[in-house]
Amino acid sequence: MRERPLTAFKGRLRAMAAAAREQLMASYQEAWNSREPAAVAAFFTPGATYDDRGAGELAEGREAIEAHAASVMDAFPDLRFEVVRAAHGDDFTAGEWRATMTHRGELSGLGPTGRRLSSAGVDVATLGEDGLITHLVSYYDGAAIMRDLGLLPKRGSRLERTLLRAASLTRRRS
């Protein structure tokens, strides 16, 4: 079966064949798993935006996206992604993913902890007329990663309950 080419109309993409979308996602995943930041950045337009909601970071432009990918790969050199499932619209592709990693490099000023962790999330990529990503939003639980790294107390722990009570007292006084 012949795949339909990517064509644009009225500033939006005509639906790509599902197989082409799945291949795009697989290739993007391979780029992350290759540990080559330039390979990840190559999927983006020069003026694209990468909005990492879990880390609270925004990378604007291909160079900044490459730098962001490099910092993640440096912090977690064994980072491995797996796509769980996907959904596609006229101008976007969304992928649910799982990842495993070990914290072996600096992460936002935090030295390596050697802790092994896992994460799950969803990336939503808006595609340009050329099939490259113009905007990507990555949604995942950054607080869970911080807990796994030892920066926040475990969910439901005595320390977490104490901190929540203290925060509630501070708010009542205001």
N, C-alpha and C positions, 0 to 999 in steps of 0.2 A: 504494500500500500504506500503510495507516495504522500509525503508530508506536505502540508500547505506552507508556502513561504510566509515570512513575516512581512506584512504590509500595513501601512498606516492610512487612516481616513479620519478627517476632521480632528487631527491632533491626538487620536487614540489608536491603539493597536487593534488590528483585526485579529480575532482569536487565532492564536497559534494552535496547532494540533497538540493534543494532550501529550503525545510522545515527545514532541519538541520541548514542551515545558518540563517534562520529567527529566529530559536530558540536560536542560539548563540547570535544574536543581542538582542533579548528580554531579555535573561538572563543577558547580560552585562548592559543593561539599568536598569534592576531591581537592579543590584549590586550598580550602582550609586545612584539610588533612595532610596536604603536602608540606605544610609549614613554610610556605613561600608567600610572604605578604604581597609581593608584586602580582602573583597569580590571583589573589583575592581581589586586589584593586583593579585588575584588568576587566572585571565584570561590570565596572561602574563607568558612567560618563565622566568626563573631566570635571564637571561642576556638580557632581552628585553629592548627596547627603547620606551619612550613615548615622542613624539615631539609636544609640545603644542605651535603651531605657533601664536595663538592669544595673549598668555602671553609672548611669547619669552622665554620659559623655556624648558629645555631638562632633562628628568629624565631617568637615565640609571640604569637598574637592578630593580628587583621586589621591594626591600626595598625602593628605591628612588621613584618608581611609587606609592607605598602605601603612602609615605610621601607627594607626590604631591597631590594625591587624598584627603588626610586628610586636607591639607592646603586649598584646594578649598571648601571642605565641612565645614570647620570651618568658612570660610569667608561668605559662603552662606548656612546656615544650612537647609533652606527649598528648596534647589536646586531640580528641578524636570525636567527630560528629557522626551521627546517624540520622537520616531523615526517616521520620515515622510515617507521615502522610502529608498530602499536599491538597491545596485548593487553588483554582485558577479563575481569574476574571478577565475581562477584556484587556486591561492594562496592568494587571498585577499577578503575581504568583505568591502564595503563602505556603510556608512549610513548617510543620511541627517537627522539632528535633530533640534529640537527647545527646548529651555530651559527657565524656569522662575525661578527667585531667588530674595532674599532680602539680601542686604549687611548688615550683623549683626556681623561680626567678622573681625579681621585684615586681610588685603590683601596687601602683599608686603609693609608693613609699613603704609598703610592707615587704620586708625581707622574706625570703623563701621559708615556708613552714614545713615543707615535705608532706603536707596533708593531701590525701587522695580524695577527690570529690566528684560528684556528678551533678548535672543540671539538666533542665528541660525547658523548652521555650518555643516560641513561634516567631519566625521572621516573615515580614510582609514587604515584598519588593515591588515597587512601581517601576514599570519598564518603559523606556523611551521608544520612539519610532524605530530606532536601530536595534532594538532588542537588548540594549544595555540597561543596567539599573540606574535610575535617576534618583531614587529615594528608597532607603531601606530602614525599617524600624524593627529592632530586635527586642522582643518582650520576654523577660525571664525574671525569676525571683532573685534579685541581687542580695536581699537580706539573707536568704538561705545560703548563698555562697559565703557571705560574711560569717554566718554561724559556723559553717563547715571549716572556715579558716581560723575560727576561735576569736573573732572580733566582736561577735554578739553572743549573748547567752543562748543556750539551747531553748527551743520552743517549749514552754510549759515548765521550765526549770524554776527553782526557788529564786535564783537571781533575777530571772525575767519578771517574775511576779512582784518582787521587791521593787524593781525599776519602774514597773507599771504603776504601782501604788504611789511611789515617790513622784512620778510625773503627774499623776492625778491630783495629788495634794498641791503641787505647784500651780496647776491650772485653776483650782478652786480658789486660791488666794488672789488670783489676778482679777 
